[in-house]
Structures are given as structure tokens and as C-alpha cells.
Amino acid sequence: MEQKTPATPLPMRSLRERQREERAALILEVAQQLFSEKGYVEASIDEIAARTGIAKGTVYLHFASKEELVVALFEQQFNQFLRQIEQVFAETLPARVRLEHLLLDVYTRIQAQGNQVLLDLNPRLGLTTNVINKRPDLAAYSAKAMELITALMAEGQANAEFDPSIPTAVLVATLVNMLAPNSYERLLANGQISPAELAGYLSRSFFPNLASAQA
């Protein structure tokens, strides 16, 4: 009888590695709060260190500058957003339904996180797109997200769910604007409208074919 070779156990992370990861996560969490409160320019590494209870020098060991901190936050959120898009678009549902699911997911997150959502390069952060565009990793996340959104819009047009007479690029740009947090966060934060209601209204407003398809 053939003997099975025992599986090699996965190496356990050392206590030092876990502590380093936990410190980095805490620094990012506090930095995100501070950038949202004060903006990128007014926030300081000193205050981030004070709020976390971590020495300033240790903060710099994790992130060499404020720019590195905010870029790490963007990378974190771009990665989450890309996974969100991939999950929604993988559903075996009509394009219009997947679009509404994406809007609902995004608006639910905006309502939960408020002004800590950074993906739209919120002006209060005091940043320009140049800070992000010079990072190949972030550009790759953005390009992949745009590729998926473009494919969904094209599929919807091919199935006559979206108006085929409108250039796909225009539909894509419209959807990207619909996903921008600062466009609707006040409505969501004040409880004037629910994420589900907002997703439905915008679908009907921006994509009239959705309403006729649903009818």
C-alpha cells in the first residue's frame, strides 16, 4: 500500500511579523480618520503617532512619508473596490441588475464609512491625481476596474438593456461619476435616502432603458 507523504505544514508567522502588521493597520486606520478630518495638508505624522500611541520613528519605519500613507490607503481601497466589482459582475444576472447591485454595494459602503471613502480623490484631502497616477500598482487596479465596467456596459448595450446609440465610453464615464462618494454622501449620511432607493433612482435617471426593461 502506497504511503502518503504528510503535508508540509504552512510556516507560522512570527510574533514580530504579526505585531508589525497590526501596527501598520492601526497607523492606516488613524491616518484615514485624520486625513478625512483635517485634509492631507493639515494632517501630520506627529498627530498620527500621538493618536496611535506609536513612536514617530516607528511610524516612519512603516511609511516613509505622508504621501506613502495616503497611497497605501488608496491601494487598500482600490483593491477592495476591484474585488467588489469582480464579485458583482460575476453574477449570472442581467447587466442592468448587476449594475444596480454594484451601485447598492457602493452606496451602502459610503453610508457606513462616510467621508473616509477616498476613491474619488476627495478635494478635502488636498491631493491631485498626479500623486496616484505615478504609482503603477494603483494604475493597474484602476485599469482593471475600468475594463470590467466597460465590459458590463458593452454587454448591456448588446442585449438592448442600455441605449446602444450612446457611445460605450459615455456610459462608462457616467457610471464612474455615479460611483463617486462625494456626489451623494450628504444624502446618505443625513438619512434622506437609503442606498437601495438611491441606486434605483439613479438607474432610472441615467439609464432610462432600465426602467422600461423593469416594466
C-alpha positions as CSV (number, residue, x, y, z in Angstrom):
1,M,0.0,0.0,0.0
2,E,1.4,3.3,-1.0
3,Q,2.3,5.6,1.8
4,K,1.2,9.2,1.6
5,T,3.7,11.9,2.2
6,P,2.5,14.0,5.1
7,A,1.6,17.5,4.0
8,T,4.2,20.2,4.9
9,P,2.7,22.5,7.5
10,L,2.4,26.1,6.5
11,P,5.0,28.2,8.3
12,M,3.5,30.2,11.1
13,R,4.1,34.0,11.1
14,S,6.3,35.1,13.9
15,L,5.0,37.3,16.7
16,R,7.1,40.1,15.4
17,E,5.5,39.8,11.9
18,R,2.0,39.8,13.4
19,Q,2.8,42.8,15.6
20,R,4.2,44.7,12.6
21,E,1.1,44.0,10.5
22,E,-1.1,45.1,13.4
23,R,0.8,48.4,13.8
24,A,0.7,49.1,10.1
25,A,-3.1,48.5,10.1
26,L,-3.6,50.8,13.1
27,I,-1.5,53.5,11.5
28,L,-3.5,53.3,8.3
29,E,-6.8,53.4,10.2
30,V,-5.8,56.5,12.2
31,A,-4.3,58.2,9.2
32,Q,-7.5,57.7,7.2
33,Q,-9.5,59.3,10.1
34,L,-7.1,62.2,10.3
35,F,-6.9,62.9,6.6
36,S,-10.7,62.9,6.5
37,E,-11.0,65.3,9.4
38,K,-8.2,67.8,8.5
39,G,-7.2,67.1,4.9
40,Y,-3.9,65.9,3.6
41,V,-2.0,69.2,4.1
42,E,-3.0,69.9,7.7
43,A,-2.6,66.3,9.0
44,S,0.8,65.5,10.4
45,I,2.8,62.4,11.1
46,D,3.2,63.7,14.7
47,E,-0.5,63.6,15.3
48,I,-0.9,60.2,13.7
49,A,1.9,58.9,16.0
50,A,0.2,60.6,19.0
51,R,-3.2,59.1,18.3
52,T,-1.9,55.6,17.7
53,G,0.5,55.7,20.7
54,I,3.3,54.6,18.4
55,A,6.6,56.4,18.3
56,K,7.0,58.7,15.3
57,G,10.2,56.9,14.3
58,T,8.3,53.6,14.2
59,V,5.6,55.2,12.0
60,Y,8.3,56.2,9.5
61,L,9.6,52.6,9.6
62,H,6.2,51.5,8.2
63,F,5.5,54.5,5.9
64,A,8.3,56.8,4.8
65,S,6.1,59.9,4.3
66,K,2.5,61.2,4.4
67,E,2.3,60.5,0.7
68,E,3.2,56.9,1.2
69,L,0.5,56.7,3.8
70,V,-2.2,58.1,1.6
71,V,-1.1,56.0,-1.3
72,A,-1.3,52.9,0.9
73,L,-4.9,53.9,1.8
74,F,-5.8,54.3,-1.9
75,E,-4.2,50.9,-2.7
76,Q,-6.2,49.3,0.1
77,Q,-9.5,50.8,-1.1
78,F,-8.8,50.3,-4.8
79,N,-8.1,46.6,-4.1
80,Q,-11.4,46.3,-2.1
81,F,-13.3,48.1,-4.8
82,L,-11.9,45.9,-7.5
83,R,-12.9,42.7,-5.6
84,Q,-16.3,44.2,-5.1
85,I,-16.7,44.8,-8.9
86,E,-15.4,41.3,-9.8
87,Q,-17.8,39.7,-7.3
88,V,-20.9,41.6,-8.6
89,F,-20.1,41.3,-12.3
90,A,-19.5,37.5,-11.9
91,E,-23.2,37.1,-11.0
92,T,-25.3,35.3,-13.7
93,L,-27.9,38.1,-13.9
94,P,-28.8,40.7,-16.5
95,A,-26.4,43.5,-16.9
96,R,-28.9,46.1,-15.5
97,V,-29.3,44.0,-12.3
98,R,-25.6,43.7,-11.8
99,L,-25.2,47.4,-12.3
100,E,-27.8,48.1,-9.6
101,H,-26.1,45.6,-7.3
102,L,-22.8,47.5,-7.7
103,L,-24.4,50.8,-7.0
104,L,-26.2,49.4,-4.0
105,D,-22.9,47.9,-2.6
106,V,-21.0,51.2,-3.2
107,Y,-23.7,53.4,-1.6
108,T,-24.0,51.1,1.4
109,R,-20.3,51.4,1.9
110,I,-20.4,55.2,1.5
111,Q,-23.2,55.4,4.1
112,A,-21.2,53.2,6.5
113,Q,-17.8,54.9,6.1
114,G,-18.9,58.5,5.3
115,N,-16.1,60.8,4.4
116,Q,-13.4,58.2,5.0
117,V,-14.0,56.8,1.5
118,L,-11.1,58.1,-0.6
119,L,-11.6,56.6,-4.0
120,D,-12.9,59.8,-5.6
121,L,-9.8,61.8,-4.7
122,N,-12.0,64.0,-2.4
123,P,-10.9,67.6,-2.7
124,R,-10.7,67.9,1.1
125,L,-7.6,65.6,1.0
126,G,-5.7,68.3,-0.8
127,L,-4.4,65.8,-3.4
128,T,-4.2,65.8,-7.1
129,T,-4.5,62.7,-9.4
130,N,-0.7,63.0,-10.1
131,V,0.0,61.5,-6.6
132,I,-1.9,58.4,-7.6
133,N,-1.2,58.2,-11.3
134,K,2.6,57.9,-10.8
135,R,2.0,54.6,-9.0
136,P,1.9,51.7,-11.4
137,D,0.2,49.4,-8.9
138,L,-2.7,51.8,-8.4
139,A,-2.9,52.5,-12.2
140,A,-3.2,48.7,-12.7
141,Y,-6.2,48.5,-10.2
142,S,-7.9,51.4,-11.9
143,A,-7.3,50.0,-15.4
144,K,-8.8,46.6,-14.4
145,A,-11.8,48.3,-12.8
146,M,-12.4,50.3,-16.0
147,E,-12.0,47.2,-18.1
148,L,-14.7,45.4,-16.1
149,I,-17.1,48.3,-16.2
150,T,-16.6,48.8,-19.9
151,A,-17.4,45.1,-20.5
152,L,-20.6,45.4,-18.5
153,M,-21.8,48.4,-20.4
154,A,-21.0,46.8,-23.7
155,E,-22.9,43.7,-22.7
156,G,-25.9,45.7,-21.6
157,Q,-25.9,47.6,-25.0
158,A,-25.6,44.3,-26.9
159,N,-28.6,43.0,-25.0
160,A,-30.5,46.3,-25.5
161,E,-30.6,46.8,-21.8
162,F,-28.7,50.1,-22.2
163,D,-29.2,52.5,-25.1
164,P,-26.9,51.2,-27.9
165,S,-26.9,54.6,-29.6
166,I,-24.9,56.1,-26.8
167,P,-21.1,55.6,-27.0
168,T,-19.9,53.0,-24.5
169,A,-17.3,55.4,-23.3
170,V,-20.0,57.9,-22.3
171,L,-21.9,55.2,-20.4
172,V,-18.7,54.2,-18.6
173,A,-17.9,57.8,-17.6
174,T,-21.5,58.3,-16.4
175,L,-21.3,55.2,-14.2
176,V,-17.9,56.3,-12.8
177,N,-19.5,59.6,-11.8
178,M,-22.4,57.8,-10.2
179,L,-19.9,55.9,-8.1
180,A,-18.1,59.0,-6.7
181,P,-18.7,59.2,-3.0
182,N,-18.8,63.0,-2.7
183,S,-21.7,63.2,-5.1
184,Y,-24.2,61.5,-2.7
185,E,-22.6,61.1,0.7
186,R,-24.6,64.0,2.2
187,L,-27.9,62.4,1.2
188,L,-26.8,59.1,2.5
189,A,-25.3,60.4,5.7
190,N,-28.3,62.5,6.6
191,G,-30.7,59.6,6.1
192,Q,-32.6,61.5,3.5
193,I,-32.5,58.4,1.3
194,S,-31.4,54.8,1.6
195,P,-28.7,53.2,-0.5
196,A,-31.3,51.0,-2.2
197,E,-33.5,53.9,-3.1
198,L,-30.6,55.9,-4.4
199,A,-29.4,53.1,-6.6
200,G,-32.8,52.6,-8.0
201,Y,-33.4,56.3,-8.7
202,L,-30.0,56.8,-10.4
203,S,-30.5,53.7,-12.6
204,R,-33.8,55.2,-13.8
205,S,-32.4,58.7,-14.2
206,F,-29.1,57.8,-16.0
207,F,-30.2,54.7,-17.9
208,P,-33.9,55.1,-18.9
209,N,-33.8,51.7,-20.6
210,L,-33.5,50.1,-17.2
211,A,-36.9,51.5,-16.2
212,S,-38.6,50.2,-19.4
213,A,-36.9,46.8,-19.0
214,Q,-38.1,46.5,-15.5
215,A,-41.6,47.5,-16.5
